[in-house]
């Protein structure tokens, strides 16, 4: 198979995520101020897009509070640094069962199920250029946790995103998710240009071997834009693999905490390392303005105080 190298990729930095990494590295940002500052540093290092979750400032626990997202986006927009803002809309689909002998009642401490309107309330309020749409349901590594996104929920959320003028980034964790993304386009819910994020190596979705990755790539329509990442030690190899396969790059503390063995990373350091890899392979990184043009994104001005 001939290479289809993307010599003009963009880098997305996934700034903090919603996992338990906040207690494993002092560099994982918690407060809106810290998240925005880390996003801005990543943009200075070469990221054209920053993908943001929010956390409760005191505990670092994942949060869906719109006021936290508002503070993050206001701080980014008020800065002198230009970057495309991408908010998660994956929260609110967490289903945690009881143990294998007593699956019901649900574990109330871990379960967080919300309706479509509530799940994108922060998107409607803040109007980032991009927000994510996790395009399917999946078992995660935790014994009784299921990331839950029904077809009906995805259709409702996708239509709301389209109506808001916010470009969905379709998160695909396995090939069935990619199949459903195509159906959303056929139904007119998601519009071109379609943006895909291939999430590799996350138990128990698509493994990050190259055969599986290329199956995902080969099933992506030629006119769609895709990025790809893997978690942990394969984060940087996937910067090269994604570019070589014709895609774009994602790195960040959501996916990996380490710069090298024994050395914890910052978001800016991960972006710098990925940028070095792809530019040494002959690439020129896209700017935020070029990403907006390519993906037909709407940049909003800072909210007047």
LINMOFEN-V165706 format. One record per pair of residues at least 4 apart in sequence whose ideal C-beta (glycine too) atoms are under 6 Angstrom apart, sorted by the first residue. I is the first residue (numbers start at 1). J is the second residue. If there is no record, write none. Layout:
i=[I,I]
j=[J,J]
//
This chain:
i=[3,4,5,6,6,7,7,8,8,9,9,9,9,10,10,10,10,11,11,11,11,11,12,12,12,12,13,13,13,13,13,13,14,14,14,14,14,15,15,15,15,15,15,15,16,16,16,16,17,17,18,18,21,22,22,22,25,25,27,27,28,29,29,29,30,30,30,30,31,32,32,32,35,36,36,36,38,39,39,40,40,41,42,42,42,42,42,43,43,43,45,45,45,46,46,46,47,48,48,48,48,49,49,50,51,52,52,53,54,54,54,55,55,56,56,63,64,66,66,66,69,69,70,73,73,73,74,76,77,78,82,83,84,84,84,85,85,86,87,87,87,88,89,89,89,89,89,90,90,92,92,92,93,93,93,94,95,95,95,96,96,96,96,96,97,97,98,98,106,107,114,114,116,116,116,120,120,120,122,123,123,124,127,129,130,130,131,132,132,133,133,133,134,134,135,135,135,135,135,136,136,136,136,137,137,138,138,138,139,139,140,140,141,149,149,154,155,158,158,158,159,161,161,165,167,167,168,169,169,170,170,171,171,172,172,172,172,173,173,173,174,174,178,184,184,185,193,194,195,195,196,196,197,198,198,200,200,200,200,201,201,201,206,207,208,208,210,214,217,220,220,226,227,227,227,228,228,228,229,229,229,230,230,230,231,232,234,235,235,235,238,239,239,239,240,242,242,243,249,251,251,252,252,253,257,258,259,259,259,265,265,275,276,278,279,286,286,291,292,292]
j=[244,246,244,243,246,282,283,284,286,243,248,249,283,48,248,286,291,46,47,249,271,274,49,51,227,250,42,47,50,252,267,271,51,250,252,254,255,35,38,39,50,52,252,267,28,29,35,53,53,254,53,62,28,28,30,60,257,264,264,266,253,34,35,38,34,55,57,60,57,68,71,72,72,72,75,76,267,50,76,79,81,268,47,50,267,268,271,47,81,83,268,271,272,271,275,285,271,84,286,288,291,84,86,83,86,72,87,88,63,68,69,60,63,61,63,68,91,121,122,125,122,126,126,77,85,126,78,85,302,302,288,288,129,288,291,128,129,130,123,128,131,132,119,120,123,131,132,132,134,112,114,119,147,148,149,112,111,146,148,107,110,111,144,145,103,144,102,103,111,111,118,119,153,156,157,124,157,160,126,131,166,164,300,297,167,169,166,169,171,158,168,170,149,171,170,172,177,180,181,149,176,177,180,148,149,147,173,205,146,204,145,147,203,153,154,158,189,184,189,190,189,166,168,298,295,297,190,195,197,181,196,197,199,177,178,196,198,177,199,205,205,206,219,189,190,190,295,224,225,295,224,226,227,216,228,206,208,213,230,208,230,231,212,212,230,234,214,218,245,224,226,247,247,248,250,238,242,247,238,250,255,234,235,238,255,256,238,251,255,256,242,249,274,277,277,247,249,278,274,270,274,267,270,267,264,265,263,265,269,269,270,279,280,283,283,290,291,295,297,299]
//
